[in-house]
Amino acid sequence: MAVTQESPAQKPRLSEIVSLSGATGPLIGLVLLCIFLTVATDSFLSFRNFLNILDQITVLGIMAVGMTFVILIGGIDLSVGSVLALAMMVLGYLNVEAGMPMMVAIAGALAAAAICGIVSGLMITEFKVPAFIATLAMMSVARGLANMVTNGSQIIGFAPWFNMSAIIRYGGFLTMTVAVMLVVFVVATLFLRYREGGRMLYAIGGSQEVARLAGINVRRTTVLVYMSCASLAGLAGVLLAARLDSVQPSSGVSYELDAIAAVVIGGTSLSGGSGGVVGTIIGVLIIGVLRNGLNLLSVSPFLQAVIIGAVIVLAVAAETFKHRGN
């Protein structure tokens, strides 16, 4: 009698799910950075500081996941910071000004963000506008709309429970906002590794023409990717609103640069087709740990910007040398 064995593809292993796929270098860099800060400061290596770092990277982490999807297909999205601000203002207007329930306001904020992503995607796929220009235009449009919602004024007065969701640590560890970030990380990692849609992103990033010949609807997938990126920026805006207990149209300035930096530092190629969410998580942690450590060392904010910029350059240079070696 024949014995039926389950194929490895039917039984995913944990090692496959968390595969670094090219992010070994960034991981080593993160470990060395943590060792240096542990020696250089008295308060870095503590449970409380670790929780602070998690709180500080929540918004960046969620935005970086969406940016990972975009960069994997060989695109770029410069509008996510402005989309975040627009989602925040829609949330504040619907909940505080219009008196709608918070869940309705959150849905409205996410819908506004998703529409921005769809418009960007359509400009790129249907009107052949380069992604850089299309999302640069959307950055300006979304920021303008965010200011138009309240004529440039901030909104305060959310329900107490909304702000407390970013403060209360359930089990002494997780706030609701950090929990949302971790769920996004897990879902995105599993999607890229085990879903057909995830494999499509790598195929499109490798070659759009080859992907099209293989039967992939490149246009539809591209629009969905930009919609997902914008929606995640909107979700990040909701969490930022909970953390700040207020919304203002100037929020999110230069956040798109941080998201791109986290993805690049994590080993995802700017030309598309290689990388992943695990590397992005490491990139987000590097930026979060670096900023936290520099604050503990009382380094000037201006010098911090220089140091983080240098780290980005080194990450891109390392990727370039790696491709030359191959």
N, C-alpha and C positions, 0 to 999 in steps of 0.2 A: 504494500500500500504506500502510495506516494505521500510524502510529508510536505505540507504547504508551509512555506516560510514567509514571514512578512518582510517586504523589501525595505531597505533603509529609508527610501523616500517616503514610505508610509508612516515612519516612526521617527520624527525629528529629534535630533539630539541637542542637548543644551549647548554643547560646544559649537554646533553649527549656527544656532540662533545668535550667539554672542561673538561670532567670528569677527576678528578685528579687520579682516580684509583690507590690509594696507595701512591700518592705523597703529601699527606697532610702534613706529617712531614717535607719534604724538603721545602715546601712552607712556613711553619711557620718559619723554619730556615732562609729562604731568607728575610722574613719580619723583623725578629729580627736583622739580619745582617744589613739591610738597616737602621733600627732605630739606632743601635749603631754607624754606620758611620756618620749618620746625626748629632748625638750629638758630636762625636769625631772630626769631620772636619767641616770646614766652607764652602767648595766648593762641597761636595758630592751631596747634595740635590739641584741640579740645572739642568735646561733643557739641557744646553750645555754638562754637564758631562754625563747625560743620553744618549745623542746622541753619545758621545765618547765611552761609554760602548757598545752600539749597534755595532759601527764600529769595536770594538776590538773583539767581539764574533762572527763575521760573519763566519770566516773560521772554528772555532771550532764548531759552531752551525750546519753547514751543514755536517761536518764530523761526528758529534755525532748522527745525524739522521740515517746515514748509519750504524753506530755502533749499534744503537738500534735494527735495523732489525736483525743484526748478533747475538747479545746477546739474543734476543727473541727466536731464534731457538736453543739456548744452545751452540752457537759457540763463536769464538773470532777472531779478525783480527788485527794482529800486524803490518801489512804492509801499512796501510793507509798513514802514514807520508811519506814513501818512494814513494808510488804511487803518492801522491801529488807532490813531487819533480819531478818525471818522467813526469807527465802531464805538469808541468810548463816548463820543458826543451823542450819537444816536441812542446809546444805552441811557445816558443821563437825561436826555430830552424825553424819551418815552416813559421812563420810570418816574422822574421827579417833576418835570414840567407837565406832561400829559396825564400823569397819575395811573399809568398802566402797571399791571403786576410785573414783578421783576423777571419772571420767566418769559413773558411776552417781550419785554425790553431786551433781554439777552438774545432771543430769537431774531428780533429786529436788527440788533447790532451785527449778528453773524450774517444775516441776509444782506445787509448793506456792504459788508466786507466781501462776501461771495460775489456780489454783482460787480464790484470793482475788479475782482480777479477774472470774471468772465469777459468783461470789456477788454481788459489787457490781452487775454488769450485770443479774442476775436480779432483785435488789431494786428496781432502777430501772425495768426493763421490765415485770415481772410483778406486782410489789406496789406500783408507782407511788410509790415512795419518792423524794423529790427527791435528785438526785445529790449535793448537798452533804451531806445527812444520811446517805445510804447509805455514802458513802466516809468520812465522819467516824466512823461506827460501825465500818467495816472497819479504820480506822486504829487504833482502840482494841483491836479483836479481834486483829489481826495483831501488834501490839506485845505484847499479853498472851501470845499463843502463842509469840512469840520468847523471852520471858522464861521460859516454862514448859519449853522444851526442855532447858535446863540449870539451871533454878532461878535464873536471873539471872547465871550465871557465864560468863566468856569461854572460848573454846576456842582453843588454840594447838597447834602440832605438825603443820602441813601438810608435804607433801613439798617438798624444796628447789626442785624445778623449777617448782612452782606459783607461788612467790613470785618466782622469777627471771623468769617470763614478764612481770612488770610492771617489771622492772629492765633486762634485756638489751635493747639497742637494735640491732635487726637492720639491717645496712647503715649503722650509726651514726646512725639516724634513728628508726625505728619500734619501739616495744615492742609486744608481742602485744596488750596491753590497748588501746593507741591504735589499732592496726590493726582491732580488733573495732569500736571506735567509728566509724571511718571507713567500714567496711562497712555498718554500720547506717545511717549518714547516706545513703550512695549508694542502698541498697535502698529506704529509706523515700521518698527523693526521687523515684525512678523509679516507685514504687508509686503515689504520689499523682498523678503527672503522666500516667502512661500506662496504668494498670490501671483496669478498670471499678470495682473495689472502692474505689480512691482517689477516683474521681469521686462515688461514693455518699456519701462522708463530707461532701463539700461540699454535696451535695443535701440531706442530712439536716440539716446546720447551717443551711442557708438556710430550710428549712421542712419539718418532719417530715411534715405532712399532705400537702404537694405530693409529697414523696418517696414516701410510701405510695401515693398515687394513680398515681404513675409506675411502680409495680410493684416498688419496693424494699422488701425485708423489713427494716423499721426496727428491730424488736425484735432479730432475730438479729444484725444489723450492730452494734447498740449493745453487745450482750453481747460480740461479738468484739473491738470496740474496747477495752472495759475489760479484757478478757483480755489483749490485746496490750500495753496500757499496763502492766499488772501484771507480765507476763512480761519486759518490757524493764527494769522495776525490779528483777526478780529477777536478770536478766543483769548489771545494774549492780552488784548486791550481790556476785555472784561475782567480778567484776573488782576490787571494793573489797577483798574478802577476800584476793585475790592480792596486792594492793598493800600491805595492812597485815600480811599473813602471820598474821592472827588474825581471830576474829569475836567480836562481843559484842552483846547484845540492845539496847544503847542507841545503836547505829549508826543513821544516817539521820534523826535528829531535825531537823525543819524542812527537810529536803531537798525536800519537796513544794512548799514556798514558793519555793525557788530554781528549781525546774523550771517552775512557773507564771510566775515572773518572766521567765525566759529566753524563754518562748513569747510573752508579752505584749510584751516589749521588741523581739522580732523581728518584730512587726507583725501577729501573728495576733489576730483579733478575739475577745474574750471572749464575744460573742453567737453566734459560730460562723459557718461558711460562707465565711470568707476567711482567707488566710494560707498558710503552708506550711513545709516543713522547712528550706528555704534561709534563710528569715527567722529560724527558730529557731536555726540554726547561728550566725548573726550575733549573736543575743541571747546565746547561750552564750559566744561569744567576748568579747562586751562585758563580761559578768560576770567571766569568767576574767581578762581583761586588766585590768579595773578592780581586782580584788582583788590581782592580782600587782603592779600599779603602786602601789597604796596600801601594800602591804607593803614595797616598795622605798623608798617615801617615809617609812617608819616611822610611818605613821598608826595611831593606836590602833584596836584591833578594834571598840571600841564606836562610834567615829566612823565606821568603815567601814560598820557596819550602817546608820547614819543616811544616809550617802551613797548606798548601794545602794538604800535605801528611797526616797530622793528621785528616783533615776533611774527606778525603777518608776513612781512617780507621774507623772513627766514623760512617760514612754512612753504611759501610759494617757490622759493629757491630750491628747497629740498625736493619738492615735487618735480621741478624741472630737471634736476640732476638725476632723479630716479628714472624719469622717462628717457633721458639720454643714455643711462646705463643699460636700459632695456633695448 
